Amino acid sequence: MGGDFAPKATVLGAIEACKSLSKEQTIVLFGDKEQALEIISSQNINPDIFEYVHTTEIIGMGEHPTKAISQKPNASICRGFSSLKAGEIDSFSSAGNTGAMYVGSMMSVKAITGVHRPAIASNIPKEKEGFGILLDVGANADCKAETLLQFAILGSLYIEHVYNVHNPKVGLINLGEEKEKGNHLTLASFPLFEANDHINFIGNIEGRDLFNDKSDVMVCDGFTGNIVLKLAESFYELAQHRGFKDDFIDRFNYEQYGGSPILGVNAPVIIGHGISTPEAIKNMILLSKTMIESKVVDKIKNAFN
């Protein structure tokens, strides 16, 4: 029920995702079952391809996350996290309220032991080919140096095991390349990154390095990361409005990536864009599938334990 075009976009996206699943894999739809069945019927699809958990409440995009989670236990997001915690599903994704998704993950499956603050990661296209991972993009506006180091480890494990990038290069986003430059946070973070053997740290990177091949994992606090992400999204929107076509700009289209994982919690959780289309929903579900199959959460647990 989450997203500007729900439930239609969600159900249509789930139908498309089903085509890429094995017979042993099942999508569970959380929300108004009758509305879902109407949409499925309009597509001449057998409704038995899904499992259903009927819910009667919705957490709106503008609601306070913590209050909504506690006051609306029968909302689709709450029921989803309840099932995830109970082990009834292996991953949970939604294009609903971002804050509620983050709070819900922390209250249900909780942070992995040793992880101070889970981070939200996002794909950033690279000029030549492929993409890098940027984190955090909004969950943690204020951070300590130790937290940024954990983001570097989380991002490295994610891009290595989910996207098969060997020995990923980690860059610390700063206002200059020199280690002596930066604010209190980046100055304190640099020596921690430099001394850690679990990441391939290549030094500071500047804003101009986000789209080149200098780094695969780009680390910053959530305040900076969210500004960078929204700026990157605006490139694609401006290009679309002006009728500009380019392969690199086209890779800014959020639909290709589906959603942003919350890294550092005890199960795969993915947050979709509020304006998610069926294509974006499909790719969000398939990213869930890849995270399950790669066992990336287990690999993060092993790294931090």
C-alpha positions as CSV (number, residue, x, y, z in Angstrom):
1,M,0.0,0.0,0.0
2,G,3.1,2.2,0.0
3,G,4.0,4.7,-2.7
4,D,2.2,7.4,-4.7
5,F,0.8,4.9,-7.2
6,A,-0.1,2.1,-4.8
7,P,-1.6,-0.4,-4.8
8,K,-1.8,-0.6,-8.6
9,A,1.9,0.0,-9.3
10,T,2.9,-2.4,-6.5
11,V,0.7,-5.2,-7.7
12,L,1.6,-4.8,-11.4
13,G,5.3,-4.7,-10.4
14,A,4.9,-7.9,-8.4
15,I,3.3,-9.6,-11.4
16,E,6.3,-8.7,-13.5
17,A,8.7,-9.8,-10.8
18,C,7.0,-13.2,-10.6
19,K,8.3,-14.0,-14.1
20,S,11.9,-14.0,-12.9
21,L,11.3,-16.2,-9.8
22,S,11.7,-19.9,-9.5
23,K,8.8,-22.2,-8.6
24,E,10.1,-22.3,-5.0
25,Q,10.0,-18.5,-4.6
26,T,6.9,-16.7,-3.6
27,I,5.9,-13.0,-3.3
28,V,3.7,-12.1,-0.3
29,L,1.5,-9.0,-0.7
30,F,0.7,-7.0,2.4
31,G,-2.2,-4.7,2.0
32,D,-5.9,-4.5,1.0
33,K,-6.5,-8.0,-0.4
34,E,-9.7,-7.0,-2.3
35,Q,-7.9,-4.2,-4.1
36,A,-5.0,-6.4,-5.0
37,L,-7.4,-9.1,-6.4
38,E,-9.2,-6.6,-8.5
39,I,-5.9,-5.5,-10.1
40,I,-4.7,-9.1,-10.6
41,S,-8.1,-10.0,-12.2
42,S,-7.8,-7.1,-14.7
43,Q,-4.5,-8.6,-15.9
44,N,-6.0,-12.1,-16.4
45,I,-3.5,-13.5,-13.9
46,N,-4.1,-16.4,-11.6
47,P,-4.2,-14.9,-8.1
48,D,-2.7,-18.0,-6.6
49,I,0.7,-16.9,-7.7
50,F,0.8,-14.7,-4.6
51,E,0.3,-15.1,-0.9
52,Y,-1.7,-12.4,0.9
53,V,-1.7,-10.7,4.3
54,H,-4.8,-8.5,4.5
55,T,-4.3,-5.2,6.3
56,T,-6.7,-2.4,7.1
57,E,-4.4,0.5,7.9
58,I,-2.0,2.6,5.9
59,I,1.0,4.8,7.1
60,G,0.9,8.0,5.1
61,M,4.0,9.5,3.6
62,G,3.8,12.5,6.0
63,E,3.2,10.7,9.2
64,H,5.6,10.6,12.1
65,P,7.4,7.2,11.7
66,T,7.7,6.2,15.3
67,K,4.1,7.2,16.2
68,A,2.7,5.5,13.1
69,I,4.5,2.3,13.8
70,S,3.2,2.2,17.4
71,Q,-0.3,3.4,16.7
72,K,-1.1,1.5,13.5
73,P,-0.1,-2.2,14.1
74,N,-2.3,-3.4,11.3
75,A,-0.7,-1.2,8.7
76,S,1.0,-3.0,5.8
77,I,4.5,-1.9,6.8
78,C,3.9,-3.1,10.4
79,R,2.5,-6.4,9.4
80,G,5.4,-6.9,7.0
81,F,8.0,-6.4,9.6
82,S,6.1,-8.6,12.0
83,S,6.3,-11.4,9.4
84,L,9.9,-10.7,8.8
85,K,10.8,-10.9,12.5
86,A,8.9,-14.2,12.8
87,G,10.8,-15.7,9.9
88,E,7.6,-16.1,7.8
89,I,9.2,-14.1,4.9
90,D,12.9,-13.8,4.0
91,S,13.0,-10.1,3.0
92,F,10.7,-7.1,3.1
93,S,10.4,-4.1,0.7
94,S,8.1,-1.2,0.4
95,A,7.8,2.1,-1.4
96,G,6.0,3.6,1.6
97,N,7.1,6.0,4.3
98,T,10.9,5.9,4.4
99,G,11.1,6.8,8.1
100,A,8.6,4.1,9.0
101,M,10.6,1.5,7.1
102,Y,13.8,2.5,8.9
103,V,12.2,2.6,12.3
104,G,10.2,-0.6,11.6
105,S,13.4,-2.5,10.7
106,M,15.1,-1.3,13.9
107,M,12.2,-2.2,16.1
108,S,11.6,-5.6,14.5
109,V,14.7,-7.4,13.1
110,K,17.0,-4.8,14.8
111,A,20.5,-3.9,14.1
112,I,23.2,-6.5,13.6
113,T,25.3,-6.9,16.8
114,G,28.2,-4.6,16.6
115,V,26.6,-2.2,14.1
116,H,26.1,1.2,15.7
117,R,23.7,2.7,13.1
118,P,22.4,0.9,10.0
119,A,22.8,2.9,6.8
120,I,20.6,3.4,3.7
121,A,22.7,2.9,0.5
122,S,21.9,4.0,-3.0
123,N,23.3,3.3,-6.4
124,I,25.2,6.1,-8.2
125,P,25.9,5.6,-12.0
126,K,29.5,5.7,-13.2
127,E,30.4,7.5,-16.4
128,K,32.0,4.6,-18.2
129,E,29.8,1.7,-17.0
130,G,28.2,0.3,-14.0
131,F,27.6,2.2,-10.7
132,G,29.0,2.7,-7.2
133,I,27.3,2.7,-3.8
134,L,26.7,5.8,-1.8
135,L,26.0,5.7,1.9
136,D,24.5,6.9,4.1
137,V,21.8,8.7,2.1
138,G,19.5,9.9,4.8
139,A,19.2,7.7,7.9
140,N,21.9,9.3,10.0
141,A,22.2,13.1,9.6
142,D,24.8,13.3,12.3
143,C,27.6,10.7,12.6
144,K,30.8,9.9,14.4
145,A,34.0,8.9,12.7
146,E,33.5,5.3,13.9
147,T,30.1,5.2,12.3
148,L,31.5,6.3,8.9
149,L,34.0,3.5,9.1
150,Q,31.2,1.0,9.7
151,F,29.4,2.5,6.6
152,A,32.5,1.8,4.6
153,I,32.6,-1.8,5.7
154,L,28.8,-2.3,5.1
155,G,29.1,-0.8,1.6
156,S,32.1,-2.8,0.7
157,L,30.4,-6.1,1.7
158,Y,27.2,-5.2,-0.1
159,I,28.7,-4.2,-3.4
160,E,31.1,-7.2,-3.3
161,H,28.6,-9.9,-2.6
162,V,25.5,-8.5,-4.2
163,Y,27.1,-6.9,-7.3
164,N,30.3,-9.0,-7.5
165,V,32.7,-6.1,-7.3
166,H,36.0,-7.6,-6.2
167,N,38.0,-5.7,-3.6
168,P,35.9,-2.5,-3.9
169,K,37.6,0.9,-3.6
170,V,36.4,3.0,-0.8
171,G,36.4,6.8,-0.9
172,L,35.6,9.3,1.9
173,I,33.6,12.2,0.5
174,N,35.4,15.5,1.4
175,L,36.0,19.0,0.2
176,G,39.5,18.2,-0.9
177,E,41.7,15.1,-1.6
178,E,44.4,16.0,1.0
179,K,44.1,14.2,4.3
180,E,44.6,17.5,6.2
181,K,41.4,19.0,4.7
182,G,37.8,18.6,5.9
183,N,35.6,19.2,8.9
184,H,35.9,17.6,12.3
185,L,34.1,14.5,11.1
186,T,36.2,13.8,8.0
187,L,39.5,14.7,9.7
188,A,38.7,12.2,12.5
189,S,37.5,9.5,10.0
190,F,40.5,9.6,7.7
191,P,43.0,7.9,10.0
192,L,40.4,5.2,11.0
193,F,39.8,4.4,7.4
194,E,43.5,4.4,6.6
195,A,44.3,1.9,9.5
196,N,41.5,-0.5,8.8
197,D,42.5,-3.7,6.9
198,H,38.9,-4.7,6.1
199,I,38.4,-2.0,3.4
200,N,40.3,-0.9,0.3
201,F,40.6,2.8,1.2
202,I,41.8,5.0,-1.6
203,G,41.6,8.3,0.3
204,N,39.4,11.4,0.1
205,I,37.2,12.0,-2.9
206,E,35.5,15.2,-4.0
207,G,32.1,15.8,-5.5
208,R,33.6,15.7,-9.0
209,D,34.7,12.1,-8.3
210,L,31.2,10.7,-7.7
211,F,30.7,9.6,-11.3
212,N,34.2,8.5,-12.3
213,D,36.0,5.3,-11.5
214,K,38.0,6.5,-8.6
215,S,35.9,4.7,-6.0
216,D,33.2,2.0,-5.8
217,V,32.0,2.8,-2.3
218,M,31.4,6.5,-1.4
219,V,31.0,7.3,2.3
220,C,29.5,10.3,4.0
221,D,27.0,11.3,6.7
222,G,23.3,11.0,5.9
223,F,22.9,14.8,5.7
224,T,25.5,15.1,2.9
225,G,24.4,11.8,1.2
226,N,20.8,12.8,0.9
227,I,21.7,16.1,-0.7
228,V,24.0,14.3,-3.2
229,L,21.3,11.8,-4.0
230,K,18.5,14.3,-4.6
231,L,20.9,16.4,-6.7
232,A,21.8,13.3,-8.8
233,E,18.1,12.5,-9.2
234,S,17.4,16.0,-10.5
235,F,19.9,15.4,-13.4
236,Y,17.7,12.8,-14.8
237,E,14.5,14.8,-14.3
238,L,15.9,17.8,-16.0
239,A,17.2,15.8,-18.9
240,Q,13.8,14.2,-19.3
241,H,12.0,17.6,-19.3
242,R,14.4,19.0,-21.9
243,G,14.2,15.9,-24.1
244,F,17.9,15.2,-23.7
245,K,18.9,11.5,-24.4
246,D,22.2,10.1,-23.2
247,D,23.2,6.6,-22.1
248,F,24.9,7.9,-19.0
249,I,22.0,10.2,-17.9
250,D,19.6,7.4,-18.6
251,R,21.4,5.3,-15.9
252,F,20.2,7.9,-13.3
253,N,16.7,6.5,-13.7
254,Y,15.8,5.1,-10.2
255,E,13.6,2.5,-11.8
256,Q,16.6,0.4,-12.8
257,Y,17.8,0.0,-9.2
258,G,14.4,-0.6,-7.6
259,G,15.2,0.7,-4.1
260,S,17.8,1.4,-1.4
261,P,18.7,-1.3,1.1
262,I,19.0,-0.7,4.8
263,L,22.4,-2.2,5.5
264,G,23.2,-3.4,9.0
265,V,19.9,-4.9,10.1
266,N,19.3,-8.7,10.6
267,A,17.4,-9.3,7.3
268,P,17.1,-7.8,3.8
269,V,15.0,-4.7,3.9
270,I,14.6,-2.4,0.9
271,I,13.1,1.0,0.6
272,G,11.6,2.0,-2.7
273,H,11.1,5.5,-4.1
274,G,7.8,7.1,-3.2
275,I,7.0,7.6,-7.0
276,S,7.8,3.9,-7.8
277,T,6.4,2.6,-11.0
278,P,5.7,-1.0,-11.7
279,E,9.2,-1.3,-13.3
280,A,10.7,0.1,-10.1
281,I,8.7,-2.3,-7.9
282,K,9.7,-5.2,-10.0
283,N,13.4,-4.4,-9.6
284,M,13.0,-3.7,-5.9
285,I,11.6,-7.2,-5.5
286,L,14.4,-8.7,-7.6
287,L,17.0,-6.9,-5.5
288,S,15.4,-8.5,-2.5
289,K,15.8,-11.9,-4.2
290,T,19.5,-11.2,-4.9
291,M,20.2,-10.1,-1.4
292,I,18.6,-13.3,-0.1
293,E,20.5,-15.6,-2.5
294,S,23.9,-13.8,-1.9
295,K,23.5,-14.3,1.9
296,V,24.9,-10.8,2.3
297,V,23.3,-10.3,5.7
298,D,25.0,-13.4,7.0
299,K,28.3,-12.1,5.6
300,I,27.8,-8.7,7.4
301,K,27.0,-10.5,10.6
302,N,30.2,-12.6,10.3
303,A,32.3,-9.4,9.6
304,F,30.9,-7.6,12.7
305,N,31.0,-10.5,15.0
